[in-house]
Amino acid sequence: MKAVILAAGTASRLRPLTDNCPKCLLKIGDRCFLQRSFDGLIQNGIREFVVVTGYLHEQIEEFLGTHYKDLSITYIYNERYASTNNIYSLWLARPEVEGQEMLLLDSDILYDPQIVGRLLASQHADILALNNHPLGEEEMKIVPDAEGRVKEISKTCAIADAIGESIGIERMSPSYTQALYKELEVMIEQEGLDNIFYERAFERLIPQGHTFYIEDTTDLYSMEVDTVEDFRDVESKMANVTATSNI
């Protein structure tokens, strides 16, 4: 199985912290976001990686090349990182993962590696991790169907209907990635939808019979860091978190 990590964005909301450093290389304690994610994936047996870069991509490639010399890492450069969103970065990974089993991860989340372990251990081949907490307008919310699968996934879902937030880690089967890239081809090449979140593709696949089961990982630590305030908050909390987990 390959892990696809999307790390192209400029993280403008984290400026000035990201003026000269890509978001995924910002340090929380003794390790940066990307190192924590790689270490957690390695802990779960992942050895093949696809990293989609963009902003300050040389720093990312140098860091990974120095710290993870024995792994198989394929770099894909999104030269349009400043004008596109993560759906386009995912699209660029097509040659490496279409029709294959993969894990998809955003590069800006802190998470307990046990979350990945749960997804890999699940009987469901297509499954995503959810965090159940008070929701607002910014979260990528999930509305389930009666069978515990994703019925809606977007920031505009009705909060009253949602059961939590997608934390940005999905496991996909070969049949799902095949359908995903067929849909992305329409969205990117025909409709020009390259500056939106990739979850819109997930939504469009639901009526076609492709969706995710939901793994509730609320009991395990996860957090997406979007702003300087988020970063300072997680810095202050991380000492307590690492005392009781292997994040």
C-alpha positions in Angstrom: 0.0 0.0 0.0 1.2 3.5 -0.8 0.7 6.6 1.3 -0.1 9.8 -0.6 0.7 12.9 1.3 -0.4 16.3 0.0 2.1 19.0 0.9 1.9 21.7 -1.8 0.1 24.6 -0.2 1.5 27.9 0.9 -0.3 27.9 4.3 -0.9 31.7 4.1 -2.9 31.7 7.3 0.2 30.6 9.2 2.3 33.5 8.1 4.8 34.7 9.2 5.7 31.2 10.4 5.6 29.9 6.8 7.3 32.8 5.1 10.5 30.8 4.7 9.4 27.3 5.7 6.7 25.0 4.3 3.9 24.2 6.8 4.7 20.5 7.0 8.2 21.3 8.2 7.2 23.5 11.1 8.4 21.9 14.3 6.1 20.9 17.2 8.5 20.0 19.9 11.4 17.9 18.6 9.7 16.9 15.3 7.9 18.6 12.4 4.5 17.7 11.1 5.9 15.6 8.2 8.3 13.7 10.4 5.6 12.8 12.9 3.4 11.6 10.0 6.1 9.6 8.3 7.1 8.0 11.6 3.5 7.0 12.3 3.1 5.5 8.9 6.3 3.6 9.1 5.2 2.3 12.5 2.1 0.9 10.7 4.2 -0.9 8.0 4.0 1.6 5.2 7.1 1.8 3.1 6.0 3.4 -0.1 5.2 7.1 -0.2 4.0 9.6 -2.8 4.5 13.2 -1.7 2.9 16.0 -3.7 4.9 19.2 -3.2 4.7 22.8 -4.3 5.6 25.7 -2.1 9.3 25.6 -1.1 9.4 22.0 -2.4 13.2 21.8 -2.3 13.1 22.0 1.5 10.7 19.1 1.7 12.7 16.9 -0.6 15.9 17.7 1.2 14.4 16.9 4.6 12.9 13.6 3.5 16.0 12.6 1.6 18.1 13.2 4.6 15.9 11.5 7.2 14.3 8.6 5.3 17.0 7.4 2.9 15.8 3.7 2.9 12.2 4.4 1.9 10.6 4.5 -1.5 9.5 8.1 -1.9 8.1 9.5 -5.2 7.9 13.3 -5.4 5.4 15.0 -7.6 5.8 18.8 -8.0 2.6 20.8 -8.3 3.9 23.9 -10.2 0.4 25.5 -9.9 0.4 25.3 -6.1 -0.4 29.0 -5.7 -3.5 28.9 -7.8 -5.0 25.5 -7.1 -6.3 23.5 -4.1 -5.6 20.0 -2.8 -7.9 18.4 -5.4 -5.3 19.3 -8.1 -2.5 17.9 -6.1 -4.4 14.6 -5.7 -5.1 14.6 -9.4 -1.3 14.9 -10.1 -0.7 11.6 -8.1 -2.8 9.7 -10.7 0.1 7.9 -12.4 1.3 6.5 -9.1 -1.8 5.3 -7.5 -4.8 4.9 -9.9 -6.2 1.4 -9.5 -4.1 0.7 -6.4 -4.8 0.6 -2.7 -3.7 3.7 -0.9 -3.8 5.9 2.1 -4.5 9.6 1.5 -3.3 12.1 4.1 -3.1 15.8 4.4 0.3 17.0 5.6 -0.9 19.5 8.1 -2.5 17.2 10.7 -1.1 15.9 14.0 -2.5 12.5 14.7 -2.0 9.4 16.9 -0.5 6.6 14.6 -3.1 4.2 16.1 -5.6 6.0 13.8 -3.8 4.6 10.8 -3.6 1.2 12.4 -7.4 1.1 12.9 -8.0 2.0 9.3 -5.6 -0.7 8.1 -7.2 -3.3 10.4 -10.7 -2.6 9.4 -12.7 -5.1 7.4 -13.8 -2.2 5.2 -11.4 -1.4 2.3 -12.8 2.1 1.9 -12.9 3.9 5.2 -12.0 7.3 6.7 -11.3 8.6 10.2 -13.7 10.9 12.1 -13.4 13.1 15.1 -16.6 13.8 17.0 -16.4 17.3 18.5 -18.4 20.6 18.5 -18.6 21.7 14.8 -18.5 25.0 13.1 -18.5 26.3 9.6 -14.9 25.5 8.8 -14.8 21.8 9.6 -15.2 19.1 6.8 -18.3 17.6 8.2 -19.7 14.1 7.8 -23.3 13.0 7.6 -23.8 9.2 7.8 -26.3 6.9 6.2 -28.1 4.2 8.0 -25.3 1.7 7.4 -22.6 3.8 8.9 -21.2 5.1 5.6 -20.6 8.6 4.4 -23.8 10.2 2.9 -22.5 13.7 2.8 -19.0 15.2 3.3 -18.5 18.9 3.0 -18.0 22.1 4.9 -21.6 23.1 4.1 -23.4 20.0 5.6 -26.0 20.9 8.1 -24.3 20.9 11.5 -27.3 19.3 13.1 -27.1 16.3 10.8 -23.3 15.8 11.0 -21.7 13.4 13.5 -18.2 14.8 13.3 -15.3 16.0 11.2 -13.2 14.1 8.7 -9.6 14.5 10.0 -8.0 14.0 6.6 -7.0 10.4 6.6 -8.7 8.0 4.1 -8.0 4.4 3.1 -9.0 3.6 -0.4 -9.4 0.3 -2.3 -8.2 -0.3 -5.9 -11.7 0.0 -7.2 -12.2 3.3 -5.3 -9.1 4.9 -6.7 -10.1 3.7 -10.2 -13.4 5.5 -9.8 -11.9 8.5 -8.1 -9.5 9.3 -10.9 -12.1 8.7 -13.5 -14.2 11.4 -11.7 -11.2 13.7 -11.2 -10.5 13.6 -14.9 -14.0 15.0 -15.6 -13.7 17.6 -12.8 -10.2 18.8 -13.7 -9.9 18.5 -17.4 -13.5 19.1 -18.5 -14.9 21.3 -15.8 -11.8 23.1 -14.6 -12.5 22.4 -10.9 -8.9 22.6 -9.8 -9.3 25.1 -6.9 -11.6 23.2 -4.6 -11.2 20.6 -1.8 -10.8 17.0 -3.0 -13.8 16.0 -0.8 -16.0 17.3 -3.6 -14.9 14.3 -5.7 -15.9 12.0 -2.8 -19.3 13.6 -2.8 -19.8 13.1 -6.5 -18.8 9.4 -6.2 -21.5 8.7 -3.6 -24.4 8.5 -6.0 -22.3 6.3 -8.2 -22.1 3.7 -5.4 -18.6 4.6 -4.1 -18.3 5.8 -0.5 -16.4 5.4 2.8 -17.3 3.6 6.0 -16.6 5.7 9.0 -14.1 4.9 11.8 -14.7 7.0 14.9 -11.3 7.9 16.3 -12.5 10.5 18.7 -10.7 8.7 21.6 -7.3 9.2 19.8 -5.6 12.6 19.4 -5.8 14.4 16.1 -5.7 18.1 15.1 -5.5 20.1 12.0 -3.4 23.3 12.3 -4.6 26.1 10.1 -3.7 29.4 11.9 -0.9 30.8 14.1 -3.3 30.5 17.0 -3.8 26.8 16.3 -0.1 26.3 16.1 0.6 28.1 19.4 -2.3 26.1 21.0 -1.0 22.7 19.9 2.6 23.7 20.9 1.3 24.3 24.5 -0.6 21.0 24.5 1.8 18.7 22.9 3.9 18.0 26.0 0.9 16.6 27.7 -0.2 14.6 24.6 3.2 13.0 24.0 3.4 12.0 27.7 0.5 9.5 27.1 0.8 8.6 23.4 3.3 8.0 20.6 2.3 10.9 18.4 
